[in-house]
Amino acid sequence: MRKLDPLKQFVALRDFLQKEKAEIEVRLAEINQALGESERESRAGARVDAIRTPRGSHRIQNPISLPKAVLQVTSKRPLSKPEILSEVHKLGYRFAAKDPINSLNTLLYSKPSKFKNDGGKFSPLRLQATRTGAARADKGARKRKMSPETRAKIAAAAKARWTKIKATQ
């Protein structure tokens, strides 16, 4: 009994797989024809929301970013994390992660936070600021004005520090 050469085994297996692939492609074309789709439509539909990256993996193309999606769904009313997740899914956002709640947690608890947590219900800070009449969130906090006397005191203290440092050198 002769042992097969590994190279011959590889070539035989590769030929078999190519033949099987061709048969599957023929069958797929028959199915597409039965469904009334052209080959181009079926291939385009399979990758409508993914693009190929250099490493060969697929990256999801979402119609809206996660922060914008969460702002949009929480602007109507405060929502819990599971509610936010389901509403974001309804908007068409697809998560690449296995556990999407982790991505959501990162967004909701990051610093500086754009969301207010009120007993597990999240709402945008911008919405809260306009409701309470606080300083406008889009413009930031007002700049504090310093009196001329205070400004002169600070300048004098800084000059004194520099003269002291220069004297020791």
N, C-alpha and C positions, 0 to 999 in steps of 0.2 A: 504494500500500500504506500503510495507516494504522498508526501505532504505538499499541499498547494503553496505556491509562492505568494507571500503577502501582497506583492504588487499585482499579481493576477487576480487575487481575491478582491482587491480594491477596485480594479477595472471592471470586473464582473458585477460587483455590487453597484457601482456607479451607473453602468449601462442599464441595470435593472431599474434603478430609481429614476433615471431619465425616461425610460419607457413608461413607467407608472405615472410620472408627472404628465407626460403627453396625453395619456388616457384620461387623466383627471381633468386636464384643460379642455379636452374635447367634450367631456361630459358637462363641464361648467358652461361651455359655449351653448350646448343644447338646452341647459336649464335657463340661461339668460334669454335665449331665443323664445322659449316657451313663456317666459315672463314678459317678453316684449321689450327687453332692454338691449341696448347695443353693448358691445364689449367695452367701449370707452366709458360709458355711463357706469357700468358695474365696477370698473377699476377706480374711477373717480369717486364714486360713492363710498368705497371702502376706506379711503384715506382723506375724506373731506375735512377732518378736524386734526390731522396730524401731518407733520412735515418730517422729512428725514434729516437727521443730524449727521455730522461727519463720522461719528462712531457707529452709525447704522441703527441706533435706537430711534424711537419716535417721540417727538415732543408734542404735547397737546397744544393746539391753538384755540384759545377761548375767545368768545366774542367780546368779553369784558374782563378787566382785571379783578382779582379777588377783593382787594380793598374797595373798589368801586361797586362791586356787586353787593358786598356786605353793607356799605353805606346806603345803597339803594333800598335794600330790603328792610333795614332797621329804621329808615327815615319815616316810615308809615306809623310804626309803633314799636316799643321795646320788645325784643324777642330773646328767647333762651338759645343756647348753642345748638341744640337739635333742630329747633325751628329755623334758625338762621341757615343751617346746613341744608335743610329740605327746600327752603325758599331759593337759596343760591343754585341748587340743582335745577329748580324749575326755570330759572333764568337761562339755563343752558351751560352753566359753568361746569367743567369736568376737572376733577382732581387727578393728578398723576400719582399721588401718594396712596399707599395701601390704606392708611388710616387718615381720612380727610379732616377729622376733628383736630388732629395735631396742627395742621396748617392753619385752621381756624383759630386755635388757641394762640398760636404765634402772632397772628394779626390782632386779636382782641386784647392780649396782655402785653404787647410790645410797648416800649417807651420811646418817644412820647406817644401816649395812647390817643387814638382818635375816637374812642368809644367810652361811654360811661357804663359802669357795671352797677346796677341797682338790684341787689338781691338775685343775681343770676340772669337778669334781663338786661340786654345790651342795647344801647341807643347811641347815636352819634353825638359827640360833644358839641358840635356846631349847632345842632338842633336845640340842645339844652341851653346854650348860651343865649340864643335869640329869644327863647321862651322866658328866661328869667330876667332879661334886660341887662345882663352882665356885659362886660367889654366884648366887642364883636370878635369872634374867633378868627374870621378871615383876615382881619387887620392886625391881630395880635394885641397884646396889652399896651396901654398908653405909655409913652415914654415919660419918666419922671423928670420934672424940671428942678434944677438946682439953683439956689439963690446965688447971687454974685459973691456974697460974703463967704458962703460955704466953699464955693469954687476957689476963692482966694486963699482960704485956710488950707485946702488940700494942696494947692500949688506951692504954698510956703513950706508945708511939711515935706513935700517931695524935694524941693530945693535944699532943705536942711539935710535930708538923708543923703543926697548926692554930694554935698560939700563934706559931710562927715566921712563918706566912703573915699572920696578923692584925697582927703587929708591923711588917711591911713595908708594910702598907696605910695 
